[in-house]
Amino acid sequence: MASTMSKNKRTHKAAAVKALTNAEAYFKLQKLDSAIKEATQAKNLDPNLPNVDNFITAYKIHKAMSFKKNWYVVLDIPECSHLSIIKKRFRALALMVHPDKNLSAAAEDAFKHVKDALDFLSDPVRKEDYDKSFMSKNKAFAAAAAAKMPETTAAARKAAMEAFAAKVAAERKAAKAAAKIRKAAADAAALEAELAAAKRKLAAETAAASRKASKAAAASRKAAETAAASRKAAEAATPAAAKEAAAAAARSAINARKRREPISELEYAIHLIMKYSPNYMERRFSVR
């Protein structure tokens, strides 16, 4: 089975080569339709046949030039195409029909034709006049066709115009609806932004209040600690002050007594010792 498939493949390839050879022969006889037909058959028999697409393209360019000298037909693009499309199509065709890439006898002249088309359509003035001629021809053709239309098609034309008007109205309505949707989306986005800003502001104010409360609490604690330290210092200083005050009072009393009843220095000393250290005499004169 494998050998049969291989044999069929070789047969198709040989037939494809023969068809392409016939296409070249037809081209040399200027039988362009037959050349295109044979080359297309060769491609169908063997899609992988080298240069078969390039051969077909070269034949079609020659046919376009022989049928009607229309540069747009030569380049196989719509009439009144933009210059960028023309240049892009020229580059693609040049790779296919350049004599260095295409071994067909049609390649050299085909390349010249596409180059002439590019040169002509690249001139803005000539291209403008050329496109205007196409537009005037199309308008004249449309007017002639409309004049030849039977009156029974008037209703169809009217219906088509009404359908077109309805389509335009629907498109306008859809555009208005889309504009409303975009406006609503923009308003919603703005509202969301305002809400987010308000949340950020509230969070900042809350954080500031928290920091302020923390500072106040710290100040309160510090004040409480200062007050406690002051009380402690006052409590520590109170006995000494009291003793000092009592000693001063005693001294004042003794001085007053001395003024009333003069006493000796010894009596004064004993009086102080007995008054402020009652256990002194007991400790001093105790029997051991």
C-alpha positions as CSV (number, residue, x, y, z in Angstrom):
1,M,0.0,0.0,0.0
2,A,2.8,2.3,0.9
3,S,4.5,1.6,-2.5
4,T,1.2,2.4,-4.3
5,M,0.9,5.7,-2.5
6,S,4.5,6.6,-3.3
7,K,3.9,5.7,-7.0
8,N,0.8,7.8,-7.1
9,K,2.7,10.7,-5.6
10,R,5.5,10.4,-8.2
11,T,2.8,10.2,-10.9
12,H,1.1,13.4,-9.7
13,K,4.4,15.2,-9.4
14,A,5.3,14.3,-13.0
15,A,1.9,15.4,-14.2
16,A,2.3,18.6,-12.4
17,V,5.7,19.3,-13.9
18,K,4.3,18.5,-17.4
19,A,1.3,20.9,-16.7
20,L,3.6,23.7,-15.7
21,T,5.7,23.1,-18.8
22,N,2.5,23.3,-20.9
23,A,1.6,26.6,-19.1
24,E,5.0,28.1,-20.2
25,A,4.4,27.0,-23.7
26,Y,0.9,28.6,-23.8
27,F,2.3,31.8,-22.3
28,K,4.9,32.0,-25.1
29,L,2.0,31.7,-27.5
30,Q,0.2,34.5,-25.6
31,K,-2.6,32.1,-24.7
32,L,-2.8,33.6,-21.2
33,D,-6.1,31.9,-20.1
34,S,-4.7,28.5,-21.1
35,A,-1.4,29.2,-19.3
36,I,-3.3,30.1,-16.1
37,K,-5.4,27.0,-16.4
38,E,-2.5,24.7,-16.9
39,A,-0.5,26.3,-14.0
40,T,-3.5,26.0,-11.7
41,Q,-3.9,22.3,-12.6
42,A,-0.2,21.8,-11.8
43,K,-0.7,23.3,-8.4
44,N,-3.7,21.1,-7.8
45,L,-1.7,18.0,-8.7
46,D,1.3,19.0,-6.6
47,P,0.7,21.9,-4.1
48,N,4.4,21.7,-3.2
49,L,5.7,22.2,-6.7
50,P,8.4,25.0,-6.6
51,N,7.4,28.4,-7.9
52,V,4.0,27.4,-9.1
53,D,2.3,30.3,-7.3
54,N,4.8,32.7,-8.7
55,F,4.1,31.4,-12.2
56,I,0.4,31.9,-11.8
57,T,0.9,35.4,-10.4
58,A,3.1,36.4,-13.4
59,Y,0.5,35.1,-15.9
60,K,-2.4,37.0,-14.2
61,I,-0.4,40.2,-14.3
62,H,0.1,39.8,-18.1
63,K,-3.6,39.1,-18.5
64,A,-4.5,42.2,-16.5
65,M,-2.3,44.3,-18.8
66,S,-3.7,42.8,-22.0
67,F,-7.4,42.9,-20.9
68,K,-7.6,46.5,-19.6
69,K,-4.7,48.8,-18.5
70,N,-6.0,49.3,-15.0
71,W,-3.1,49.7,-12.6
72,Y,-5.3,48.6,-9.6
73,V,-6.2,45.4,-11.5
74,V,-2.5,44.8,-12.2
75,L,-1.7,45.0,-8.5
76,D,-4.9,43.1,-7.6
77,I,-6.1,45.7,-5.1
78,P,-9.3,47.7,-4.8
79,E,-9.6,50.9,-6.9
80,C,-8.6,54.2,-5.3
81,S,-6.6,52.3,-2.6
82,H,-4.3,54.3,-0.3
83,L,-0.6,54.7,-1.2
84,S,0.4,52.6,1.8
85,I,-1.6,49.7,0.5
86,I,-0.2,50.1,-3.0
87,K,3.4,50.0,-1.7
88,K,2.7,47.0,0.5
89,R,1.2,45.1,-2.4
90,F,4.1,46.0,-4.7
91,R,6.6,44.6,-2.2
92,A,4.6,41.3,-2.1
93,L,4.3,41.0,-5.9
94,A,7.9,42.0,-6.4
95,L,9.1,39.1,-4.3
96,M,6.9,36.7,-6.4
97,V,7.6,37.9,-10.0
98,H,11.2,39.2,-9.8
99,P,13.3,37.4,-12.3
100,D,15.7,36.3,-9.5
101,K,12.8,34.6,-7.7
102,N,10.6,33.5,-10.6
103,L,12.0,31.2,-13.4
104,S,8.9,31.8,-15.7
105,A,9.3,33.5,-19.0
106,A,6.6,35.9,-17.9
107,A,8.5,37.1,-14.8
108,E,10.6,39.9,-16.3
109,D,7.7,41.7,-18.0
110,A,5.4,41.1,-15.0
111,F,7.9,42.7,-12.8
112,K,8.1,45.7,-15.1
113,H,4.3,46.0,-15.1
114,V,4.0,46.1,-11.3
115,K,6.9,48.6,-11.2
116,D,5.1,50.8,-13.7
117,A,2.0,50.6,-11.6
118,L,3.8,51.7,-8.5
119,D,5.5,54.6,-10.4
120,F,2.2,55.8,-11.8
121,L,0.2,55.5,-8.6
122,S,3.0,57.0,-6.4
123,D,2.6,60.3,-8.2
124,P,-0.1,62.2,-6.2
125,V,-1.3,64.3,-9.1
126,R,-1.6,61.5,-11.5
127,K,-3.2,59.2,-8.9
128,E,-5.8,61.9,-8.0
129,D,-6.8,62.3,-11.6
130,Y,-6.8,58.6,-12.1
131,D,-9.1,58.0,-9.1
132,K,-11.4,60.8,-10.2
133,S,-11.9,59.1,-13.5
134,F,-12.8,55.9,-11.7
135,M,-15.3,57.8,-9.5
136,S,-16.9,59.5,-12.5
137,K,-17.2,56.2,-14.4
138,N,-18.8,54.6,-11.3
139,K,-21.3,57.4,-11.0
140,A,-22.1,57.3,-14.6
141,F,-22.6,53.5,-14.4
142,A,-24.8,53.9,-11.3
143,A,-26.9,56.6,-13.0
144,A,-27.3,54.4,-16.2
145,A,-28.2,51.4,-14.1
146,A,-30.8,53.4,-12.2
147,A,-32.2,54.8,-15.4
148,K,-32.6,51.3,-16.8
149,M,-34.3,50.0,-13.7
150,P,-37.9,49.1,-14.1
151,E,-40.3,51.2,-12.1
152,T,-41.3,48.1,-10.2
153,T,-38.0,48.5,-8.3
154,A,-39.0,51.9,-7.0
155,A,-40.6,50.3,-4.0
156,A,-37.5,48.3,-3.4
157,R,-35.3,51.4,-3.6
158,K,-37.7,53.2,-1.2
159,A,-37.5,50.2,1.2
160,A,-33.8,50.2,1.0
161,M,-33.6,53.9,1.7
162,E,-36.0,53.5,4.7
163,A,-33.9,50.5,5.9
164,F,-30.8,52.6,5.6
165,A,-32.4,55.5,7.5
166,A,-33.6,53.1,10.2
167,K,-30.1,51.8,10.5
168,V,-28.6,55.3,10.8
169,A,-31.2,56.1,13.5
170,A,-30.4,52.9,15.3
171,E,-26.7,53.7,15.2
172,R,-27.3,57.2,16.6
173,K,-29.5,55.8,19.3
174,A,-26.9,53.2,20.2
175,A,-24.2,56.0,20.2
176,K,-26.4,58.1,22.6
177,A,-26.9,55.1,24.9
178,A,-23.2,54.3,24.8
179,A,-22.5,58.0,25.7
180,K,-25.0,57.8,28.6
181,I,-23.3,54.6,29.8
182,R,-19.9,56.2,29.6
183,K,-21.1,59.2,31.5
184,A,-22.7,57.0,34.2
185,A,-19.5,55.1,34.5
186,A,-17.5,58.3,34.8
187,D,-19.9,59.6,37.5
188,A,-19.7,56.4,39.4
189,A,-15.9,56.5,39.2
190,A,-15.8,60.1,40.4
191,L,-18.2,59.2,43.3
192,E,-16.0,56.2,44.2
193,A,-13.0,58.4,44.1
194,E,-14.7,61.0,46.4
195,L,-15.7,58.2,48.8
196,A,-12.1,56.8,48.8
197,A,-10.8,60.3,49.5
198,A,-13.3,60.8,52.4
199,K,-12.3,57.4,53.8
200,R,-8.6,58.4,53.6
201,K,-9.4,61.8,55.3
202,L,-11.4,60.1,58.1
203,A,-8.6,57.5,58.6
204,A,-6.0,60.4,58.8
205,E,-8.2,62.3,61.3
206,T,-8.7,59.2,63.4
207,A,-5.0,58.5,63.4
208,A,-4.3,62.2,64.4
209,A,-6.9,62.0,67.2
210,S,-5.4,58.7,68.4
211,R,-1.9,60.2,68.4
212,K,-3.2,63.3,70.3
213,A,-5.0,61.1,72.9
214,S,-1.8,59.0,73.3
215,K,0.2,62.2,73.9
216,A,-2.4,63.4,76.4
217,A,-2.4,60.1,78.2
218,A,1.4,60.2,78.3
219,A,1.4,63.7,79.7
220,S,-1.2,62.7,82.3
221,R,0.9,59.8,83.3
222,K,4.0,62.0,83.6
223,A,2.0,64.5,85.6
224,A,0.8,61.8,87.9
225,E,4.3,60.5,88.3
226,T,5.6,64.0,89.0
227,A,2.8,64.5,91.6
228,A,3.6,61.2,93.3
229,A,7.3,62.0,93.4
230,S,6.4,65.4,94.9
231,R,4.2,63.8,97.5
232,K,6.9,61.2,98.3
233,A,9.5,64.0,98.6
234,A,7.1,66.0,100.8
235,E,6.4,62.9,103.0
236,A,10.1,62.3,103.3
237,A,10.8,65.9,104.2
238,T,8.0,66.2,106.7
239,P,9.6,64.3,109.7
240,A,12.8,66.3,109.3
241,A,10.9,69.5,109.1
242,A,8.8,68.5,112.1
243,K,11.9,67.7,114.2
244,E,13.5,70.9,113.1
245,A,10.3,72.8,114.1
246,A,10.1,71.0,117.4
247,A,13.8,71.7,118.2
248,A,13.3,75.3,117.2
249,A,10.2,75.5,119.5
250,A,12.2,73.9,122.3
251,R,15.0,76.3,121.9
252,S,12.5,79.1,122.0
253,A,11.0,77.8,125.2
254,I,14.3,77.3,126.9
255,N,15.4,80.8,125.8
256,A,12.2,82.2,127.2
257,R,12.7,80.3,130.4
258,K,16.3,81.5,130.6
259,R,15.0,84.9,130.3
260,R,12.6,84.3,133.1
261,E,14.7,81.9,135.2
262,P,18.4,81.9,134.4
263,I,19.8,78.4,134.4
264,S,23.3,77.0,133.9
265,E,24.7,75.6,130.8
266,L,24.6,72.1,132.3
267,E,21.0,72.3,133.2
268,Y,20.2,73.5,129.7
269,A,22.1,70.6,128.2
270,I,20.4,68.0,130.5
271,H,17.1,69.5,129.7
272,L,17.5,69.1,126.0
273,I,18.8,65.6,126.4
274,M,15.9,64.6,128.6
275,K,13.4,66.2,126.3
276,Y,14.6,64.9,122.9
277,S,16.3,61.7,124.0
278,P,14.6,60.3,127.1
279,N,16.5,57.0,126.9
280,Y,19.9,58.7,126.7
281,M,20.5,58.8,130.4
282,E,19.3,55.2,130.7
283,R,21.7,54.1,128.0
284,R,24.5,56.3,129.3
285,F,24.4,55.3,133.0
286,S,23.0,51.8,132.8
287,V,24.8,49.1,134.8
288,R,26.4,46.4,132.7
